[in-house]
Amino acid sequence: MSATFAQYAAYYDLLYKDKDYAGECRYVRALLTEHASGPTKSILELGSGTGAHASLLSEMGFDVLGVDISDCMLKEANARAARTGLPAAKLTFARGDARTFRTGRSFDAVLALFHVLSYQTNDDDVRSTLATAAAHLRPMGLFIFDFWYGPSVLWQRPAVRIKHFTGNGLEVTRTAEPILRDQTNIVDVNYTVFARSQSEFRTDEVREIHRMRYFFLPELAQFLRESGFELLRAEEWVTRSPPSVDTWSLCVVARKNAQ
């Protein structure tokens, strides 16, 4: 996954500047309040990207360790952390693979947001990522993650999408051309990003393929049971609607077993 975001990271924040990170963090806080067996103080975020969620959660009072495999993403995340002025005890970022990362520390909650689990495209990678979450959670700790929901993907079908944004002296256009591989529950999203400097005669073109896996709730429940979790809740990300064919992004709250 490091190579996946090697060039894309340079334009990541601009492309997602309309994403409601603050609202999503309030939603995560609400889930933690509703389902935690005790106070939630420490959070490990797997696949923290440029650190937007981690920084906002830290500002809400949580102690957050963000982990990402991409050096480019971590560079942006550390710059963001420096701008917040928060002490390292409240907000830290580290390089690591969601499948293999280990710190020896225990956390009250583990997060994997913005479809990190859907980037785990084979069963071994899914199990390894769940094992990482379990290894860092105290007993009864919560694991919250979102993913592409299979019934919706197959009902709606992935479509070509184009986004255009202007900011930081750049004009950026991203085209996403998906290829559905329904025999393996995979969508290959072919991204093409064109960026033009508004002050210089300079353009940049980035092409990357993001391979995404969509899941069905029965298989995820089985993965979670095998990894020592109980599935507590499944709902549409942020809206809290029940899962349906209109629910592309589903959120799961799982609890680590007591033993």
C-alpha positions in Angstrom: 0.0 0.0 0.0 3.0 2.3 0.3 3.4 2.4 -3.4 -0.3 3.0 -3.9 0.0 6.4 -2.2 3.5 7.3 -3.2 2.6 10.1 -5.6 -1.1 10.5 -4.8 -0.2 11.9 -1.3 1.0 15.2 -2.8 -2.6 16.1 -3.7 -4.5 14.1 -1.1 -5.6 16.9 1.2 -6.6 19.1 -1.7 -8.7 16.4 -3.3 -10.5 15.8 0.1 -10.7 19.3 1.3 -14.5 19.0 1.2 -14.5 15.9 3.4 -16.2 16.6 6.8 -13.4 15.3 9.0 -14.7 17.2 12.0 -18.2 15.7 11.7 -16.7 12.2 11.2 -14.6 12.6 14.4 -17.7 13.7 16.3 -19.4 10.6 15.0 -16.5 8.4 16.1 -16.5 10.0 19.5 -20.3 9.2 19.8 -19.7 5.6 19.0 -17.0 5.4 21.6 -19.2 7.0 24.2 -22.1 4.6 23.4 -20.2 1.3 23.2 -17.1 1.6 25.4 -17.1 -0.4 28.6 -15.1 2.4 30.3 -13.5 5.8 29.6 -11.7 6.0 26.3 -8.4 7.9 26.6 -6.0 6.3 24.1 -6.5 5.6 20.4 -4.4 3.8 17.8 -5.4 4.8 14.3 -4.3 2.3 11.5 -3.8 3.9 8.1 -3.9 7.5 9.5 -2.9 9.1 6.1 -2.2 12.8 6.4 -3.4 12.8 10.0 -6.6 14.8 9.7 -8.7 12.4 11.9 -5.9 11.8 14.3 -5.3 15.6 14.8 -8.9 16.4 15.4 -9.4 13.5 17.8 -6.4 14.6 19.7 -7.8 18.1 20.0 -10.9 16.5 21.4 -8.8 15.2 24.3 -7.8 11.7 23.1 -4.2 10.5 23.1 -3.6 9.4 19.6 -0.9 7.3 17.8 -1.4 7.4 14.0 0.3 4.7 11.9 0.8 4.8 8.2 3.0 2.9 5.7 3.5 5.8 3.3 6.4 8.1 4.0 4.7 10.8 1.9 1.6 10.6 4.0 3.6 10.7 7.3 5.4 13.8 6.1 2.1 15.6 5.7 0.8 14.2 9.0 3.8 15.3 11.0 3.6 18.8 9.5 -0.1 18.9 10.5 0.8 17.8 14.0 3.4 20.6 14.3 0.8 23.2 13.3 -1.5 22.0 16.0 1.1 22.6 18.7 -0.1 19.5 20.6 2.5 17.7 22.7 3.8 14.4 21.5 2.1 12.7 24.3 -1.2 13.7 22.8 -0.5 13.2 19.1 2.2 11.0 17.5 2.7 9.4 14.1 4.8 6.4 13.3 5.6 4.4 10.2 4.1 0.9 10.1 2.0 -1.6 8.1 -1.5 -2.2 9.4 -0.9 -5.9 9.0 2.3 -6.2 11.0 2.7 -3.1 13.2 3.4 -3.8 16.9 4.3 -1.4 19.7 3.8 -3.5 22.8 1.3 -0.9 24.1 -2.4 -1.3 24.8 -5.1 1.2 23.7 -8.7 1.8 24.7 -9.7 1.9 21.0 -8.3 1.1 17.6 -9.6 2.9 14.4 -9.2 2.1 10.7 -11.0 4.8 8.9 -11.6 5.8 5.3 -11.8 2.2 4.0 -8.4 1.0 5.3 -9.8 -2.5 5.7 -11.0 -2.4 2.0 -7.3 -2.0 1.0 -6.7 -5.5 2.5 -7.6 -7.4 -0.6 -6.9 -11.0 0.5 -8.0 -13.1 3.5 -4.5 -13.2 5.0 -4.2 -9.4 5.0 -7.6 -9.0 6.5 -6.8 -11.5 9.3 -3.4 -9.8 9.9 -5.0 -6.4 10.2 -7.5 -7.6 12.7 -4.7 -9.3 14.6 -2.9 -5.9 14.8 -6.0 -4.3 16.2 -6.5 -7.2 18.7 -2.9 -7.1 19.8 -3.1 -3.4 20.7 -6.5 -3.4 22.5 -7.1 -3.9 26.1 -9.8 -6.5 26.9 -13.2 -5.1 26.0 -11.6 -2.4 23.9 -13.3 -1.2 20.8 -12.3 -1.6 17.1 -14.1 0.8 14.8 -13.7 0.7 11.0 -15.5 1.4 7.8 -15.4 -0.4 4.5 -17.1 -0.8 1.1 -20.3 -2.7 1.6 -20.8 -5.5 -0.9 -24.6 -5.4 -1.6 -24.4 -1.7 -2.4 -21.3 -2.1 -4.6 -23.0 -4.8 -6.6 -26.4 -2.9 -6.8 -25.1 0.5 -7.6 -22.0 -0.6 -9.6 -18.8 1.5 -9.5 -18.9 4.4 -12.0 -16.4 6.8 -13.5 -16.1 9.9 -11.3 -14.4 13.2 -11.9 -13.4 15.7 -9.1 -11.9 19.1 -9.7 -10.5 21.4 -7.0 -8.5 24.6 -6.8 -6.2 25.5 -3.9 -2.6 26.0 -2.8 -1.8 27.6 -6.1 -3.0 24.5 -8.0 -5.8 23.3 -10.2 -6.3 19.6 -9.7 -8.5 17.2 -11.6 -8.9 13.6 -10.6 -10.6 10.9 -12.7 -11.5 7.6 -11.1 -12.2 4.7 -13.6 -13.2 1.6 -11.8 -13.1 -2.0 -13.0 -15.3 -4.4 -11.1 -14.0 -7.9 -10.5 -17.0 -9.6 -9.0 -15.5 -13.0 -8.9 -13.0 -11.9 -6.3 -15.0 -9.0 -4.6 -12.4 -6.5 -5.9 -12.7 -3.2 -7.6 -9.6 -1.8 -9.3 -9.9 2.0 -9.2 -7.7 3.6 -11.8 -6.9 7.1 -10.8 -5.5 9.8 -13.0 -4.6 13.1 -11.4 -3.8 16.2 -13.5 -2.3 19.2 -11.5 -1.5 22.6 -13.0 0.3 25.3 -11.2 -1.6 28.6 -11.4 1.6 30.6 -11.2 4.0 28.6 -13.3 3.8 26.9 -16.7 4.0 23.5 -15.0 1.8 20.5 -15.0 1.9 17.1 -13.3 0.2 13.9 -14.1 -0.1 11.0 -11.6 -1.5 7.5 -12.5 -2.2 5.0 -9.7 -4.3 1.9 -9.3 -6.1 1.5 -5.9 -7.3 -2.1 -5.5 -10.3 -2.2 -3.1 -12.1 -5.1 -1.6 -15.8 -5.0 -0.7 -17.2 -7.1 2.1 -20.5 -8.7 3.2 -21.5 -8.7 6.9 -21.6 -12.5 7.4 -18.0 -12.9 6.2 -16.8 -9.9 8.3 -18.5 -11.3 11.4 -16.7 -14.5 10.9 -13.3 -12.8 10.4 -14.0 -10.9 13.6 -14.9 -14.0 15.6 -11.8 -15.7 14.5 -9.7 -12.7 15.7 -11.3 -12.5 19.1 -13.9 -9.8 18.5 -17.7 -9.5 18.9 -19.5 -7.5 16.2 -21.6 -5.0 18.2 -23.1 -2.7 15.5 -23.1 -2.2 11.8 -24.5 1.0 10.3 -24.0 3.5 7.5 -21.0 5.7 8.0 -22.0 8.9 9.8 -25.7 8.9 8.8 -26.3 5.9 11.2 -28.9 4.4 8.8 -29.3 0.6 8.7 -27.3 -1.2 6.0 -28.9 -1.3 2.6 -28.1 -1.4 -1.1 -27.8 2.4 -0.8 -25.0 2.1 1.8 -21.7 2.2 0.0 -19.7 2.9 3.2 -20.6 0.8 6.2 -19.2 1.3 9.7 -18.6 -1.6 12.2 -18.1 -1.4 15.9 -16.5 -4.5 17.3 -15.4 -5.3 20.9 -12.4 -7.4 21.8 -13.3 -10.4 23.9 -12.5 -10.2 27.6 -10.1 -13.2 27.3 
